[in-house]
Amino acid sequence: MPSGVGNSKLLPCVLCETGNFKSALKCEDFSFVRCVKCGLVQRNPQPDENEIIARYSSVYGKDYLSYELKNESAFLKLQQLALKDAKFYKLKKDSLSRSFLDIGCATGALIADLREQGWNVTGVEISPCADYAGNERKLDVRKTPLEKCNFPANSFDVVHASHLIEHLNDPKGFLTEVNRILKENGHVFISTPNISGFQARLFGGQWRSAIFDHLYLFSKKTLFKLLKNTGFKIESCRTWGGLAVGTAPKWLKKIADFLVKRLGNGDVMIVHARKR
């Protein structure tokens, strides 16, 4: 087992609350199971929540900040492309007070950019990146899990979470809190790996998103259902990523990337939903 997480416990399925699972993906030192009833793929038993939080603040520590800063430009570009695909930039600005919450905001690159575009931005980040975002960029970033931030109800027009929900012990509780703090008809944009995509089916337990720190691996079906169960209506879903860099010749990757985007079975998805 990778260092930093030692305790674990068996949990009922967060989506359908049953406890019947079968093997889904066998990885090197751990495995994922699939709920027999609803199909949600998950780590079960799961590490304790407090140990996960400690892992991001101490095990990764400054190394995680260095990693995020090194890759900041590339990550920002990917987030902007995803939001463009999901038509975030076409939201009707006259109907919004332009309040934007980025959960898992890392160094704050995205919300710093949106601040320049006139958005009123806030971030949530439990890693040491929060200190950088606050001190260097003068951003309002809360260094605690969302559920402990105690934001007032109906606070935000838009909530964004990129590559976060798959790391959470309780994604249902998380989305319930997102719904509470969103304004009426507010928007949520969720980016996460897509286990129903081409790459996941091709590589199985060797899939690049089948990693120790991912507690859930969502398909479109399971993520849609979780969003609907927590008070959202689905507006759109876009996917991208046919083959990872280095796994195929460039010409083949280009074809695969084009096809999966057209067919909707890319490696990563962004779901746009609205508070019902």
Rosetta blueprint (number, residue, H / E / L):
1 M L
2 P L
3 S L
4 G L
5 V L
6 G L
7 N L
8 S E
9 K E
10 L L
11 L L
12 P L
13 C L
14 V L
15 L L
16 C L
17 E L
18 T L
19 G L
20 N L
21 F E
22 K E
23 S E
24 A E
25 L E
26 K E
27 C L
28 E L
29 D L
30 F L
31 S E
32 F E
33 V E
34 R E
35 C E
36 V L
37 K L
38 C L
39 G L
40 L L
41 V E
42 Q E
43 R L
44 N L
45 P L
46 Q E
47 P E
48 D L
49 E H
50 N H
51 E H
52 I H
53 I H
54 A H
55 R H
56 Y H
57 S H
58 S H
59 V H
60 Y L
61 G H
62 K H
63 D H
64 Y H
65 L H
66 S H
67 Y H
68 E H
69 L H
70 K H
71 N L
72 E H
73 S H
74 A H
75 F H
76 L H
77 K H
78 L H
79 Q H
80 Q H
81 L H
82 A H
83 L H
84 K H
85 D H
86 A L
87 K L
88 F H
89 Y H
90 K H
91 L L
92 K L
93 K H
94 D H
95 S H
96 L L
97 S L
98 R L
99 S E
100 F E
101 L E
102 D E
103 I E
104 G L
105 C L
106 A L
107 T L
108 G L
109 A H
110 L H
111 I H
112 A H
113 D H
114 L H
115 R H
116 E H
117 Q L
118 G L
119 W L
120 N E
121 V E
122 T E
123 G E
124 V E
125 E L
126 I L
127 S L
128 P L
129 C H
130 A H
131 D H
132 Y H
133 A H
134 G H
135 N H
136 E H
137 R H
138 K L
139 L L
140 D L
141 V E
142 R E
143 K L
144 T L
145 P L
146 L H
147 E H
148 K H
149 C L
150 N L
151 F L
152 P L
153 A L
154 N L
155 S L
156 F E
157 D E
158 V E
159 V E
160 H E
161 A E
162 S E
163 H L
164 L L
165 I H
166 E H
167 H H
168 L L
169 N L
170 D L
171 P H
172 K H
173 G H
174 F H
175 L H
176 T H
177 E H
178 V H
179 N H
180 R H
181 I H
182 L E
183 K E
184 E E
185 N E
186 G E
187 H E
188 V E
189 F E
190 I E
191 S E
192 T E
193 P E
194 N L
195 I L
196 S L
197 G L
198 F H
199 Q H
200 A H
201 R H
202 L H
203 F H
204 G H
205 G H
206 Q H
207 W L
208 R L
209 S L
210 A L
211 I L
212 F L
213 D L
214 H L
215 L L
216 Y E
217 L E
218 F L
219 S L
220 K H
221 K H
222 T H
223 L H
224 F H
225 K H
226 L H
227 L H
228 K H
229 N H
230 T L
231 G L
232 F E
233 K E
234 I E
235 E E
236 S E
237 C E
238 R E
239 T E
240 W E
241 G L
242 G L
243 L L
244 A L
245 V L
246 G L
247 T L
248 A L
249 P L
250 K H
251 W H
252 L H
253 K H
254 K H
255 I H
256 A H
257 D H
258 F H
259 L H
260 V H
261 K H
262 R H
263 L H
264 G L
265 N L
266 G L
267 D L
268 V E
269 M E
270 I E
271 V E
272 H E
273 A E
274 R E
275 K E
276 R L
